[in-house]
Amino acid sequence: MNDNFEQNNEQSRRKYERRTILFDARLREDGPWQACRILNISAGGAKLLISSDINHGAIVSLEIGSFGQFSGTVVWTDREEVGIKFSHDPTEIAEVLMGLAMYG
């Protein structure tokens, strides 16, 4: 199958536009905070690079610098990368995206 078709099909399934960024953040499941890096983010979720295992389905908090803490659920894992779906109002996350774009 054509790579461009697959990419366009993937983009059409997404509810929110993703922005590729490299931004240091912190993630917490039940224990202490752990450092992570946001690889991309949208109003619906984020792709993170982490250094320790986390379980699919885990409820987490993501602290994005001075922008605040946002809760979500781990929806996929792949070695050192995880995807989380935010449980916050997408409008609130969109404001964070604007802040990251302007000041990030």
Backbone torsions as a table, in degrees:
resi	resn	phi	psi	omega
1	MET	NA	147.9	-177.9
2	ASN	-68.0	129.6	179.9
3	ASP	-59.4	-39.4	179.6
4	ASN	-63.9	-39.3	178.2
5	PHE	-63.3	-44.4	179.5
6	GLU	-61.8	-42.8	179.5
7	GLN	-64.8	-44.2	179.6
8	ASN	-64.9	-39.4	178.3
9	ASN	-64.1	-42.2	177.8
10	GLU	-61.7	-44.3	-179.6
11	GLN	-65.4	-36.5	-179.1
12	SER	-70.8	-23.8	178.0
13	ARG	-79.4	-21.3	-177.9
14	ARG	-75.5	136.5	179.8
15	LYS	-79.4	-32.6	-177.0
16	TYR	-126.2	144.6	177.8
17	GLU	-69.3	133.5	178.9
18	ARG	-93.5	144.9	175.4
19	ARG	-118.4	127.5	176.9
20	THR	-79.8	125.5	177.8
21	ILE	-143.0	166.0	167.8
22	LEU	-125.9	104.2	-174.6
23	PHE	-138.2	125.1	178.7
24	ASP	-71.7	138.5	-178.4
25	ALA	-147.7	-174.6	175.9
26	ARG	-132.5	145.1	-177.8
27	LEU	-127.1	141.1	177.5
28	ARG	-139.4	133.7	172.8
29	GLU	-96.9	-92.9	177.4
30	ASP	-109.5	-23.2	-174.3
31	GLY	-99.6	-144.1	-178.6
32	PRO	-71.9	162.7	175.6
33	TRP	-66.1	144.9	172.6
34	GLN	-126.7	144.3	178.2
35	ALA	-67.0	144.9	174.2
36	CYS	-149.3	173.1	176.9
37	ARG	-130.8	129.9	176.1
38	ILE	-79.7	123.9	179.0
39	LEU	-94.7	-38.3	170.9
40	ASN	-153.3	159.4	-174.5
41	ILE	-150.8	148.2	172.8
42	SER	-140.5	178.4	178.1
43	ALA	-66.6	-16.5	-178.8
44	GLY	-99.6	-22.0	-176.9
45	GLY	-178.5	-172.7	-178.2
46	ALA	-149.7	152.8	172.5
47	LYS	-106.0	125.5	-174.7
48	LEU	-121.1	149.9	170.3
49	LEU	-103.1	122.3	-178.1
50	ILE	-127.5	162.6	-177.1
51	SER	-104.8	-5.4	178.1
52	SER	-134.3	163.1	-177.6
53	ASP	-68.2	147.7	173.1
54	ILE	-143.3	145.2	-173.7
55	ASN	-85.3	140.7	172.1
56	HIS	-58.2	134.5	-179.7
57	GLY	90.4	-5.7	-179.4
58	ALA	-65.6	142.3	173.0
59	ILE	-88.6	126.0	-173.7
60	VAL	-130.1	164.0	169.5
61	SER	-118.6	134.3	177.1
62	LEU	-114.7	120.4	176.9
63	GLU	-99.4	119.0	-177.5
64	ILE	-108.1	81.1	178.5
65	GLY	47.8	-135.3	-178.9
66	SER	-79.5	0.5	-179.4
67	PHE	-79.6	-17.2	175.8
68	GLY	117.3	-175.2	-179.9
69	GLN	-109.6	139.7	-176.7
70	PHE	-134.2	130.1	-179.2
71	SER	-88.2	156.6	179.1
72	GLY	-169.5	-177.1	-179.5
73	THR	-124.9	137.9	176.1
74	VAL	-73.7	118.6	-177.1
75	VAL	-104.8	-15.6	172.8
76	TRP	-159.5	155.2	175.4
77	THR	-136.6	146.8	177.1
78	ASP	-153.2	93.8	-176.7
79	ARG	56.0	-107.6	-176.6
80	GLU	-96.0	6.1	-179.8
81	GLU	-116.1	143.5	176.1
82	VAL	-136.9	153.1	174.2
83	GLY	-114.1	131.5	176.4
84	ILE	-118.9	146.7	174.3
85	LYS	-107.0	123.7	-178.6
86	PHE	-70.7	144.8	174.3
87	SER	-101.1	-0.3	178.5
88	HIS	-81.2	163.6	175.3
89	ASP	-60.2	126.0	-179.9
90	PRO	-55.4	-29.9	178.7
91	THR	-63.6	-39.4	178.4
92	GLU	-65.3	-41.7	178.6
93	ILE	-67.3	-37.2	178.4
94	ALA	-59.9	-35.5	176.7
95	GLU	-65.5	-37.7	176.2
96	VAL	-63.5	-42.2	178.9
97	LEU	-59.6	-40.7	177.7
98	MET	-63.6	-43.3	178.3
99	GLY	-62.4	-41.9	178.1
100	LEU	-64.2	-39.5	179.3
101	ALA	-65.9	-37.3	-177.1
102	MET	-83.6	-40.5	-171.9
103	TYR	-118.0	-17.6	-171.2
104	GLY	-47.0	NA	NA
